[in-house]
Amino acid sequence: MKRIRTVIFTVGTAAGVVCILALVWAFVLRERSTRRLYAEYEVFRALTALTDMYRDPGVVMPPDDRILGFGLYRADGTRLYQYGRTPDYLDPQILQDPASARRFTDTSFILVRPFGMDPMRRPVPGRPDRPGSGMMMPMGGSARFAYIEYGLGPFRAEQRALTLGALAITAALGAAYLALVHLYRRNLDLRDREYRNRELVQLGEAARTLAHEIKNPLGVIRVQSALLARTVGGGAEEGFRIIDEEIRRLGSLVDRIREFLRSGEGAPERIALGEFLEGWGRRHGGRARILDSVPAEASVRMDRGRLTDILDNLTRNALESMEGREDPVAEVSCSIRRGQVVLSVQDRGAGVDPQEEPRLFEPFHTTKEKGSGIGLALSAKWARTAGGTLTYRPREGGGSVFEVRLPLEP
């Protein structure tokens, strides 16, 4: 259900973003086209004004800095008159090719159109810095084409600004879409976590009550079992031994549940990990191997008993994952990374099923037949209480790596 809701939200949001982007780009393309048409209209109007100036003696053409070139050409394409920069020869077929008759360059717009006028002489207003400026236009021949090159001014900058604005809006909407999908998924995760936490709170209250109610009867059963073992005799010792083991196991489970439900930091103290790991490793004999040397400055501040429990839990899990192999050994290493002490417990067992990883540190979740689901949850809680974390990753070549990261104590 969660996956279906995520897919529906993702697809629906994506469709909305695409529609908005389509409207934005439609507006930008239309605006670019409109501005282009307006620029062409300005050039056409300027060329018309120049040609009208020669047809009507009363027309005055005001100076225009954007006129970069103006020329008149005969029917064979030879130049009859030049003002500013114009080509020496104009192909008569140019009017049949709209791409050549109307052409944008990086800084200007070039327009060529048919032209005809009576032979006469007209003064052309100009500037001293323009070639042919202020010359009298000789009309010894008949002009057939008019040519103009007109500066675009801010046109290109406006076009680029429109495109960059559309790209910026696209990037912003894309980022907003990704952030929205991420927040939606995170919200679903938080809702699921909140639901599980409510269940855990209820379960915790029930477990607290049960732990208190079970502890006392277990003590009575243990005492009565010992008395019966002395009284009955006759080969029943093995049965009573099993009963005693199960009572101890239940008592240990109750104690672990009570520890999990207990809050606070315990009795934190400064622990030099070199000395601590040396003593801890001797307790496990050859089944826990300390790799390399422990940095002399590696120290943490936390409850010593809790750190021992964390390493014991991880080592026990590592050895259980390698059950059936000859001489299984859990490998423990200690290093310092970015102001944190990293304690790693590695094994060559079967590893963790990827589907189980998200729930690996949840209380009462276990894949073992005789597991309680308390060990890893309790270890993760003790690590968080000390300001650190407990994480899992698959080991390269097979196996598991559990890393305890704790703040480095100066």
C-alpha positions in Angstrom: 0.0 0.0 0.0 2.9 2.4 0.9 4.5 1.7 -2.5 1.3 2.3 -4.4 0.8 5.6 -2.6 4.3 6.6 -3.3 4.0 5.8 -7.0 0.7 7.7 -7.3 2.1 10.7 -5.6 5.3 10.7 -7.6 3.5 10.3 -11.0 0.9 12.9 -10.1 3.4 15.4 -8.9 5.6 14.8 -12.0 2.6 15.4 -14.3 1.9 18.7 -12.5 5.5 19.8 -12.8 5.6 18.9 -16.5 2.4 20.9 -17.1 3.9 23.9 -15.4 7.1 23.6 -17.3 5.2 23.2 -20.6 3.3 26.5 -19.8 6.6 28.3 -18.9 8.4 27.2 -22.1 5.4 27.9 -24.3 5.4 31.4 -22.9 9.1 31.8 -23.4 9.1 30.5 -26.9 6.1 32.7 -27.8 7.8 35.7 -26.2 11.0 35.0 -28.1 9.1 34.7 -31.4 7.2 37.9 -30.7 10.4 39.8 -30.0 12.0 38.4 -33.1 9.0 39.5 -35.2 9.2 42.9 -33.6 12.9 43.1 -34.4 12.2 42.2 -38.0 9.5 44.8 -38.1 11.9 47.5 -36.9 14.4 46.6 -39.6 11.7 46.5 -42.3 10.5 50.0 -41.1 14.0 51.4 -41.2 14.6 50.0 -44.7 11.3 51.4 -45.9 12.1 54.8 -44.4 15.5 54.9 -46.2 13.9 54.0 -49.6 11.1 56.5 -49.1 13.6 59.2 -48.5 14.8 58.8 -52.1 11.3 58.6 -53.6 10.0 61.7 -51.8 12.2 64.8 -51.4 10.2 66.0 -48.4 11.0 62.9 -46.3 13.7 63.3 -43.7 15.4 60.2 -42.2 16.7 60.9 -38.7 20.1 59.6 -37.8 20.0 56.0 -36.5 23.1 54.5 -34.9 21.7 51.0 -35.4 21.9 51.2 -39.2 25.2 49.4 -39.8 24.9 49.3 -43.6 22.6 50.2 -46.4 23.0 49.6 -50.1 21.3 49.6 -53.5 21.9 46.9 -56.1 21.2 46.6 -59.8 19.3 43.6 -61.3 22.6 41.8 -62.0 23.6 42.1 -58.4 26.3 44.7 -58.7 26.4 47.4 -56.1 25.0 50.8 -57.1 25.4 52.6 -53.8 27.0 51.8 -50.4 26.5 53.3 -47.0 28.3 51.6 -44.1 29.3 47.9 -44.5 27.6 46.2 -47.5 28.7 43.3 -49.7 30.2 44.1 -53.1 27.9 41.8 -55.0 24.4 40.5 -54.3 23.2 37.3 -55.8 19.9 38.0 -57.6 18.6 34.6 -56.5 18.8 35.7 -52.8 15.2 36.8 -52.7 14.1 33.2 -53.5 15.9 32.0 -50.4 14.1 33.4 -47.3 17.0 32.3 -45.0 19.3 34.6 -47.0 16.9 37.4 -47.6 16.1 37.5 -43.8 19.1 36.6 -41.7 20.0 37.1 -38.0 23.7 37.3 -37.1 25.2 37.5 -33.6 24.8 41.3 -33.5 22.6 42.3 -36.4 19.8 41.5 -38.7 20.2 41.6 -42.5 17.2 42.2 -44.8 17.1 42.3 -48.6 13.9 43.3 -50.5 13.0 44.5 -54.1 13.4 48.2 -54.7 12.5 50.5 -57.6 12.7 54.3 -57.9 13.0 57.2 -60.5 16.5 58.3 -61.4 17.4 61.3 -59.2 20.0 62.3 -56.6 19.2 62.4 -52.9 21.5 63.3 -50.0 21.9 60.4 -47.5 22.2 61.6 -43.8 25.2 59.9 -42.2 28.0 60.1 -39.7 31.7 60.8 -40.1 32.6 57.4 -38.8 30.5 55.6 -41.5 32.0 54.8 -44.9 30.1 56.8 -47.5 28.6 59.0 -44.9 26.9 62.1 -46.2 27.5 61.2 -49.9 25.1 62.1 -52.7 23.6 58.9 -54.0 24.2 58.7 -57.8 21.2 57.3 -59.7 22.8 56.6 -63.0 21.3 53.2 -63.2 18.1 51.5 -62.0 18.2 49.9 -58.6 16.4 46.6 -58.1 17.3 45.5 -54.6 17.7 47.3 -51.3 20.0 45.9 -48.6 20.2 46.8 -44.9 22.1 45.6 -41.9 20.5 46.7 -38.7 22.1 46.4 -35.2 20.0 44.4 -32.8 21.0 46.3 -29.7 19.6 44.5 -26.6 17.7 42.0 -28.6 20.2 39.1 -28.1 20.6 39.9 -24.4 16.8 39.8 -24.0 16.6 36.5 -25.8 19.3 35.0 -23.6 17.7 36.4 -20.5 14.4 34.7 -21.5 16.1 31.3 -22.1 18.2 31.5 -18.9 15.1 32.5 -16.9 13.2 29.5 -18.3 16.2 27.2 -17.5 16.4 28.6 -14.0 12.6 28.0 -13.5 13.0 24.4 -14.9 15.9 23.7 -12.5 14.0 25.2 -9.5 10.9 23.2 -10.3 13.0 20.0 -10.8 14.7 20.6 -7.4 11.4 21.3 -5.8 9.9 18.2 -7.3 12.7 16.0 -6.0 12.6 17.7 -2.6 8.8 17.2 -2.4 9.0 13.5 -3.3 11.8 13.0 -0.8 9.7 14.8 1.9 6.7 12.7 1.0 8.6 9.5 1.3 10.2 10.6 4.5 6.8 11.6 5.9 5.5 8.1 5.1 8.5 6.6 6.8 7.9 8.8 9.8 4.3 7.9 10.0 5.2 4.2 9.9 7.8 4.7 12.5 5.4 6.6 14.7 2.9 3.8 14.4 5.6 1.2 15.3 6.7 3.4 18.2 3.2 3.6 19.6 3.1 -0.2 19.4 6.5 -0.4 21.0 5.4 1.9 23.8 2.4 -0.2 24.5 4.6 -3.3 24.3 7.2 -1.7 26.5 4.6 -1.0 29.2 3.4 -4.6 29.0 7.0 -5.9 29.0 7.8 -3.8 32.1 4.8 -5.2 33.9 5.5 -8.8 32.8 9.2 -8.5 33.7 8.3 -7.5 37.2 5.6 -10.2 37.5 7.8 -13.0 36.0 11.0 -12.2 38.0 9.6 -13.2 41.4 8.0 -16.5 40.3 11.2 -17.5 38.5 13.1 -17.1 41.8 10.6 -19.3 43.6 10.7 -21.9 40.8 14.5 -22.0 40.9 14.6 -22.5 44.7 11.9 -25.2 44.6 13.7 -27.0 41.7 16.9 -27.1 43.7 15.0 -28.6 46.7 13.3 -31.2 44.5 16.6 -32.1 42.9 18.1 -32.9 46.3 15.0 -34.8 47.4 14.1 -36.8 44.3 17.6 -38.0 43.1 17.6 -41.3 41.3 18.8 -40.1 37.9 16.6 -37.0 37.7 19.6 -34.6 37.9 19.7 -34.1 34.1 16.1 -33.0 34.0 16.5 -30.6 36.9 19.6 -29.3 35.2 17.7 -28.5 32.1 14.9 -26.8 34.2 17.6 -24.7 35.9 19.1 -23.7 32.5 15.7 -22.6 31.2 15.0 -20.7 34.3 18.3 -18.9 34.0 17.6 -18.2 30.3 14.2 -16.7 31.1 15.7 -14.7 33.9 18.4 -13.4 31.5 15.7 -12.5 29.0 13.7 -10.6 31.6 16.9 -8.7 32.7 17.7 -7.8 29.1 14.1 -6.5 28.6 14.4 -4.4 31.7 17.7 -3.1 30.6 16.2 -2.1 27.2 13.3 -0.3 28.9 15.7 1.5 31.3 16.7 5.1 30.3 19.7 7.2 31.2 23.4 7.0 30.5 24.3 4.5 33.2 27.6 5.3 34.9 29.7 6.9 32.1 33.5 7.0 32.6 36.6 7.5 30.4 37.6 4.2 28.8 41.0 3.8 27.2 40.2 1.3 24.5 43.7 -0.2 24.2 43.6 -1.6 27.7 39.9 -2.3 27.6 40.0 -4.4 24.4 43.0 -6.3 25.7 41.1 -7.4 28.8 37.9 -8.0 26.9 39.7 -10.2 24.3 41.1 -12.4 27.0 37.6 -13.2 28.2 36.7 -14.7 24.8 40.0 -16.6 24.4 40.9 -17.2 20.8 37.3 -16.8 19.5 37.7 -13.0 19.3 40.8 -11.6 17.6 41.9 -8.0 17.9 43.2 -6.9 14.5 46.2 -4.5 14.3 47.1 -2.2 17.2 44.7 0.1 18.9 45.6 3.8 18.6 47.0 5.1 21.9 44.6 8.1 21.9 41.5 6.0 21.3 39.3 6.7 24.3 35.6 7.0 24.8 33.2 8.1 27.5 30.4 5.7 28.3 29.2 3.1 30.8 31.9 0.3 30.8 29.3 -2.5 31.3 27.3 -1.3 28.4 30.3 -1.2 26.1 31.1 -4.7 27.2 27.5 -5.8 26.4 27.7 -4.2 23.0 30.9 -6.1 22.0 29.6 -9.3 23.6 26.4 -9.2 21.7 28.1 -8.5 18.3 30.7 -11.1 18.9 28.1 -13.7 20.0 26.1 -13.0 16.8 29.3 -13.2 14.7 30.2 -16.6 16.1 26.6 -17.9 15.7 26.6 -16.9 12.1 29.7 -19.0 11.5 28.3 -22.0 13.4 29.4 -25.3 11.9 32.7 -23.9 10.5 36.0 -25.0 11.8 37.5 -22.6 14.4 35.2 -19.6 13.8 36.7 -16.3 14.9 35.2 -12.9 15.2 37.6 -10.1 14.1 37.6 -6.9 16.1 39.4 -3.7 15.0 39.6 -0.2 16.4 40.4 3.0 14.5 39.9 6.8 14.6 38.0 8.5 11.8 37.0 12.2 11.7 36.9 12.6 15.5 35.2 9.3 16.1 36.3 6.0 17.4 35.2 3.1 15.2 34.9 -0.4 16.7 34.3 -3.0 14.0 33.2 -6.6 14.6 33.6 -8.7 11.4 32.8 -12.3 10.5 32.7 -14.6 7.5 29.2 -15.9 8.1 26.1 -15.9 5.9 25.5 -12.2 6.3 22.1 -10.5 6.7 19.3 -10.9 4.2 18.9 -7.5 2.4 15.1 -7.6 3.1 15.9 -7.8 6.9 18.3 -4.9 7.0 15.7 -2.1 7.6 14.4 -3.9 10.7 17.8 -5.2 11.9 17.9 -3.0 15.0 14.2 -3.1 15.9 13.4 -4.5 19.3 11.8 -8.0 19.4 12.6 -8.6 15.7 14.7 -11.7 15.1 15.3 -14.3 12.4 16.8 -16.9 14.8 14.7 -19.8 16.2 15.8 -19.1 19.8 16.5 -15.4 19.4 14.8 -12.7 21.5 15.3 -9.7 19.2 16.8 -7.7 22.1 20.5 -8.0 21.6 21.0 -5.7 18.6 18.3 -3.3 19.6 19.8 -3.0 23.1 23.3 -2.5 21.6 22.1 0.2 19.2 20.3 2.0 22.1 23.4 1.9 24.3 25.5 3.3 21.4 23.0 6.2 20.8 22.9 6.9 24.6 26.7 7.4 24.4 26.3 9.8 21.5 27.3 7.2 18.8 25.7 4.9 16.3 25.6 1.2 15.5 25.5 0.3 11.8 25.7 -2.8 9.6 27.1 -3.3 6.1 27.9 -6.5 4.1 31.5 -7.5 4.2 33.4 -7.7 0.9 33.9 -11.4 0.1 31.0 -12.5 2.3 30.0 -12.0 5.9 29.0 -9.0 8.0 30.6 -5.9 9.5 29.0 -4.2 12.5 30.5 -0.8 13.3 30.1 1.1 16.6 31.0 4.8 16.2 31.5 6.7 19.4 32.7 10.3 20.0 36.5 10.4 20.7 37.2 11.4 24.3 40.0 13.9 24.5 
